Amino acid sequence: MKVHLYCPPHSVKLLTMDTRNQRKILGHEPESYDHYEEPGLGAWIRRNSSLLARLFMVMVFTFGATTTAANFSYGLEGEPIVLSVEQINNGELPAGIELGDYVEITGTPDFGPDPDQVGTPESGIGFSQRYSAFYFYFGLEETGDNFIVQIAQTPPDTTETGEQVWRGKLATVGTAIFHDTTQAGLETAGLPQDESIPVIETGDTPEYYRQIFPAYSAIIGLGIVSVAWLAWKKNKPFIGL
């Protein structure tokens, strides 16, 4: 605000005094009123642009680290949990088992009379594709419509018709990758579509994930470093540091 003072009697003079406080921040020159910004979200964003940029980068790196941590943990699993045919047919699973656990089941692939016609009821093999990812589905003779095996990228070897051991990550028809295309592939091949049916994803084994541990370690390390960088730099500007 400005205050006008009247000075009598010989001369009349209007004196102007600037009573506005100049804000002084520790370690900086007093801030001129001409540069004063009204409080608000926009002003706060401009003052903290460096902090917000760092927060965004931390969010990106930590998101990658959190999604990778689950795969890293899965890669550390040891021997698989054995699923029995009796349990599957009774709609049961071993006590304490959860989706995403490393499991094993022994059974005979239930291919159709013409397994070369993949994706048809005659083959008994469902097919799902999204981008460059290919997934094949089929049942086991011992479990009928109560269990499905998933194989990634390459079709199953239809010449191997005897009893085999299948190992991989436990999922269900409802949680299998590419839900809609998987449902369509199962339907076309005449396979069961109930979303509660267990699926063993044979392409996801701890051995596979252990091969790419260096990449996972780098992603997790970047997440940790980004948090430490944010705590160190806070809102300091990028340029000049």
C-alpha positions, 0 to 999 in steps of 0.5 A: 500500500502507499501512504500520502503524507501532507507537509505544512505550512510553507509548501505543500508536498506529497511524499510517497512512501512504499510500505510494502515489505520486500521478502527476504529469503535466507541466502538470497537478495531481497525479492522485489515487489515487482516479482511477487507472485500471488499464491496459487497452484500455478505459482507453486508449480513454477517454484517447484518445477525441478522437484516435480520433474524429479518426482516424475522420473522417480515414479517412472523408475520405481514403477519399473522396479516394483513390476520387476520385483515380483519376477525377481522374487519368482526367479528365486523359487526352488522346487515346484509345488506338485499338483495331483490329478485328484486334487484338480478333478476335485476342484482343490489345490494344495494348502497355501498355494497361490496364483503365481506360484511355481507348480508341477503336474504330470499328465498326458496331452489331450490332442484331437484327431487332427492336431496339425489344424491348430485352433480348431476343435479337431486339433484340441489346441487353442491358439491366441496371438497378440502382436508377436506373442503366440500362446497355445492351449490344450488339456490333459487326458487325466484332468479333462476340462478341469485343467489347461496347459499353456505353451508360449511361442512354439506349438506343442510337439504333437508327436509326444503323446505320452505322459509328461511332466509340465512345470510353470507358473500357476494361473487361471483362464481368467488371469491368463495373458490377453484375456479376450483373445485367449477366450476366443482361442479357447472357444474356437478350439472347443476348450473350456472357458470357465475363468476359474479353471487352473492354467499352468504357464510352462513358459514362465519358470524360475530358470528362465527368469534367472537368466535375465537377473542382470537386467532385473537388477539394473531396473531395481537399482535405477529405482533405488538410485532415483529415490536417493537422487530425489532426497539429495537434490530435492528442489535444486535447479538442474542447470548450474549443479 
